[in-house]
Amino acid sequence: MLNSKYINHIHESISLNKGKIFAKVLLKNLAKLPIYDIDFKNEVEKGIHNNIVTIVKVICEQHNSENNIKILLFEQVVDALVFELYFPEHMKERIIQLKLNFIKSRFHGKW
């Protein structure tokens, strides 16, 4: 979640690093980030967490130039899942589940 677009946006809004190439990540700014505390007893939150972990593992295995499009797609899905944790009501209106189903069907059980 720390590398999601949402958390990056929050970090940029509380730090003075916007637009800098070698931005500083300060502990005082990290302490202000709204890190979501996943309730593993909640099946929806647990499922989102598990999907994020699975996707990040796949991304880590795909590091070559031929797989850049796959990596980009997976990063976008991770961002969407992070938004689903922070804004569940808003994301119910979106088609995140359709994207996940598409990815699952493309990888034939390797998900």
VOPA-390614 format. One record per residue (C-alpha): residue in three letters; residue number from 1; x, y, z; chain. Coordinates in Angstrom, 2 decimals, padded with zeros to 5 digits. Layout:
% residues N
<site rest="ALA" nr="NUM" x="X" y="Y" z="Z" kette="A"/>
...
***
This chain:
% residues 111
<site rest="MET" nr="1" x="000.00" y="000.00" z="000.00" kette="A"/>
<site rest="LEU" nr="2" x="002.88" y="002.35" z="000.65" kette="A"/>
<site rest="ASN" nr="3" x="003.62" y="002.58" z="-003.05" kette="A"/>
<site rest="SER" nr="4" x="000.00" y="003.03" z="-004.12" kette="A"/>
<site rest="LYS" nr="5" x="-001.11" y="006.18" z="-005.89" kette="A"/>
<site rest="TYR" nr="6" x="-003.36" y="007.07" z="-002.97" kette="A"/>
<site rest="ILE" nr="7" x="-000.61" y="006.94" z="-000.34" kette="A"/>
<site rest="ASN" nr="8" x="001.81" y="008.70" z="-002.70" kette="A"/>
<site rest="HIS" nr="9" x="-000.76" y="011.47" z="-003.16" kette="A"/>
<site rest="ILE" nr="10" x="-001.20" y="011.84" z="000.61" kette="A"/>
<site rest="HIS" nr="11" x="002.58" y="011.87" z="001.14" kette="A"/>
<site rest="GLU" nr="12" x="003.06" y="014.57" z="-001.51" kette="A"/>
<site rest="SER" nr="13" x="000.39" y="016.70" z="000.14" kette="A"/>
<site rest="ILE" nr="14" x="002.12" y="016.61" z="003.56" kette="A"/>
<site rest="SER" nr="15" x="005.74" y="016.81" z="002.41" kette="A"/>
<site rest="LEU" nr="16" x="007.71" y="019.39" z="000.48" kette="A"/>
<site rest="ASN" nr="17" x="008.92" y="016.90" z="-002.12" kette="A"/>
<site rest="LYS" nr="18" x="006.50" y="017.48" z="-004.96" kette="A"/>
<site rest="GLY" nr="19" x="008.38" y="017.47" z="-008.25" kette="A"/>
<site rest="LYS" nr="20" x="011.76" y="016.62" z="-006.73" kette="A"/>
<site rest="ILE" nr="21" x="013.78" y="013.84" z="-008.31" kette="A"/>
<site rest="PHE" nr="22" x="015.41" y="012.58" z="-005.11" kette="A"/>
<site rest="ALA" nr="23" x="012.62" y="013.23" z="-002.64" kette="A"/>
<site rest="LYS" nr="24" x="013.23" y="012.80" z="001.06" kette="A"/>
<site rest="VAL" nr="25" x="010.99" y="010.44" z="002.95" kette="A"/>
<site rest="LEU" nr="26" x="010.95" y="011.69" z="006.51" kette="A"/>
<site rest="LEU" nr="27" x="009.83" y="009.64" z="009.49" kette="A"/>
<site rest="LYS" nr="28" x="007.64" y="012.51" z="010.71" kette="A"/>
<site rest="ASN" nr="29" x="005.78" y="012.46" z="007.38" kette="A"/>
<site rest="LEU" nr="30" x="005.46" y="008.67" z="007.37" kette="A"/>
<site rest="ALA" nr="31" x="003.84" y="008.86" z="010.81" kette="A"/>
<site rest="LYS" nr="32" x="001.09" y="011.04" z="009.30" kette="A"/>
<site rest="LEU" nr="33" x="000.15" y="008.56" z="006.58" kette="A"/>
<site rest="PRO" nr="34" x="-003.25" y="006.89" z="007.05" kette="A"/>
<site rest="ILE" nr="35" x="-002.07" y="003.28" z="007.01" kette="A"/>
<site rest="TYR" nr="36" x="-005.13" y="001.06" z="006.82" kette="A"/>
<site rest="ASP" nr="37" x="-005.42" y="-001.48" z="009.62" kette="A"/>
<site rest="ILE" nr="38" x="-006.80" y="-004.56" z="007.88" kette="A"/>
<site rest="ASP" nr="39" x="-009.34" y="-006.51" z="009.89" kette="A"/>
<site rest="PHE" nr="40" x="-008.43" y="-010.11" z="009.05" kette="A"/>
<site rest="LYS" nr="41" x="-011.70" y="-011.29" z="010.61" kette="A"/>
<site rest="ASN" nr="42" x="-013.54" y="-009.32" z="007.90" kette="A"/>
<site rest="GLU" nr="43" x="-013.61" y="-011.59" z="004.84" kette="A"/>
<site rest="VAL" nr="44" x="-013.85" y="-008.67" z="002.37" kette="A"/>
<site rest="GLU" nr="45" x="-010.81" y="-006.88" z="003.80" kette="A"/>
<site rest="LYS" nr="46" x="-008.90" y="-010.15" z="004.11" kette="A"/>
<site rest="GLY" nr="47" x="-009.72" y="-010.95" z="000.47" kette="A"/>
<site rest="ILE" nr="48" x="-008.52" y="-007.54" z="-000.72" kette="A"/>
<site rest="HIS" nr="49" x="-005.31" y="-007.99" z="001.26" kette="A"/>
<site rest="ASN" nr="50" x="-004.73" y="-011.45" z="-000.19" kette="A"/>
<site rest="ASN" nr="51" x="-005.33" y="-010.15" z="-003.73" kette="A"/>
<site rest="ILE" nr="52" x="-002.82" y="-007.33" z="-003.21" kette="A"/>
<site rest="VAL" nr="53" x="-000.21" y="-009.78" z="-001.90" kette="A"/>
<site rest="THR" nr="54" x="-000.77" y="-012.15" z="-004.82" kette="A"/>
<site rest="ILE" nr="55" x="-000.54" y="-009.37" z="-007.40" kette="A"/>
<site rest="VAL" nr="56" x="002.64" y="-007.93" z="-005.87" kette="A"/>
<site rest="LYS" nr="57" x="004.21" y="-011.39" z="-005.97" kette="A"/>
<site rest="VAL" nr="58" x="003.30" y="-011.70" z="-009.66" kette="A"/>
<site rest="ILE" nr="59" x="004.74" y="-008.23" z="-010.36" kette="A"/>
<site rest="CYS" nr="60" x="008.00" y="-009.21" z="-008.68" kette="A"/>
<site rest="GLU" nr="61" x="008.25" y="-012.28" z="-010.90" kette="A"/>
<site rest="GLN" nr="62" x="007.66" y="-010.30" z="-014.11" kette="A"/>
<site rest="HIS" nr="63" x="010.72" y="-008.03" z="-014.21" kette="A"/>
<site rest="ASN" nr="64" x="011.74" y="-008.05" z="-017.85" kette="A"/>
<site rest="SER" nr="65" x="010.92" y="-005.71" z="-020.71" kette="A"/>
<site rest="GLU" nr="66" x="008.41" y="-008.09" z="-022.31" kette="A"/>
<site rest="ASN" nr="67" x="006.24" y="-007.96" z="-019.22" kette="A"/>
<site rest="ASN" nr="68" x="006.05" y="-004.19" z="-018.71" kette="A"/>
<site rest="ILE" nr="69" x="002.43" y="-004.06" z="-019.87" kette="A"/>
<site rest="LYS" nr="70" x="001.48" y="-006.84" z="-017.43" kette="A"/>
<site rest="ILE" nr="71" x="003.29" y="-005.03" z="-014.63" kette="A"/>
<site rest="LEU" nr="72" x="001.46" y="-001.79" z="-015.42" kette="A"/>
<site rest="LEU" nr="73" x="-001.88" y="-003.58" z="-015.42" kette="A"/>
<site rest="PHE" nr="74" x="-001.15" y="-005.27" z="-012.10" kette="A"/>
<site rest="GLU" nr="75" x="000.01" y="-001.99" z="-010.54" kette="A"/>
<site rest="GLN" nr="76" x="-003.27" y="-000.38" z="-011.58" kette="A"/>
<site rest="VAL" nr="77" x="-005.23" y="-003.25" z="-010.03" kette="A"/>
<site rest="VAL" nr="78" x="-003.24" y="-002.89" z="-006.78" kette="A"/>
<site rest="ASP" nr="79" x="-004.05" y="000.84" z="-006.75" kette="A"/>
<site rest="ALA" nr="80" x="-007.72" y="000.02" z="-007.26" kette="A"/>
<site rest="LEU" nr="81" x="-007.65" y="-002.52" z="-004.41" kette="A"/>
<site rest="VAL" nr="82" x="-006.03" y="000.04" z="-002.09" kette="A"/>
<site rest="PHE" nr="83" x="-008.79" y="002.50" z="-002.97" kette="A"/>
<site rest="GLU" nr="84" x="-011.30" y="-000.25" z="-002.21" kette="A"/>
<site rest="LEU" nr="85" x="-009.88" y="-000.58" z="001.31" kette="A"/>
<site rest="TYR" nr="86" x="-009.96" y="003.16" z="002.00" kette="A"/>
<site rest="PHE" nr="87" x="-013.18" y="003.99" z="000.13" kette="A"/>
<site rest="PRO" nr="88" x="-015.30" y="000.81" z="000.04" kette="A"/>
<site rest="GLU" nr="89" x="-018.64" y="002.49" z="-000.67" kette="A"/>
<site rest="HIS" nr="90" x="-017.25" y="004.48" z="-003.58" kette="A"/>
<site rest="MET" nr="91" x="-015.52" y="001.47" z="-005.06" kette="A"/>
<site rest="LYS" nr="92" x="-018.67" y="-000.64" z="-005.00" kette="A"/>
<site rest="GLU" nr="93" x="-019.81" y="001.57" z="-007.87" kette="A"/>
<site rest="ARG" nr="94" x="-016.70" y="000.67" z="-009.87" kette="A"/>
<site rest="ILE" nr="95" x="-015.82" y="-002.38" z="-011.90" kette="A"/>
<site rest="ILE" nr="96" x="-012.89" y="-003.63" z="-009.86" kette="A"/>
<site rest="GLN" nr="97" x="-014.33" y="-007.12" z="-009.60" kette="A"/>
<site rest="LEU" nr="98" x="-014.60" y="-007.30" z="-013.38" kette="A"/>
<site rest="LYS" nr="99" x="-010.89" y="-006.50" z="-013.71" kette="A"/>
<site rest="LEU" nr="100" x="-009.98" y="-009.13" z="-011.14" kette="A"/>
<site rest="ASN" nr="101" x="-012.14" y="-011.73" z="-012.86" kette="A"/>
<site rest="PHE" nr="102" x="-010.51" y="-010.88" z="-016.19" kette="A"/>
<site rest="ILE" nr="103" x="-007.02" y="-011.32" z="-014.73" kette="A"/>
<site rest="LYS" nr="104" x="-007.97" y="-014.59" z="-013.04" kette="A"/>
<site rest="SER" nr="105" x="-009.34" y="-015.94" z="-016.31" kette="A"/>
<site rest="ARG" nr="106" x="-006.21" y="-014.92" z="-018.20" kette="A"/>
<site rest="PHE" nr="107" x="-003.89" y="-016.74" z="-015.80" kette="A"/>
<site rest="HIS" nr="108" x="-005.95" y="-019.95" z="-015.67" kette="A"/>
<site rest="GLY" nr="109" x="-005.74" y="-020.71" z="-011.97" kette="A"/>
<site rest="LYS" nr="110" x="-002.21" y="-019.35" z="-011.47" kette="A"/>
<site rest="TRP" nr="111" x="-003.78" y="-016.55" z="-009.46" kette="A"/>
***
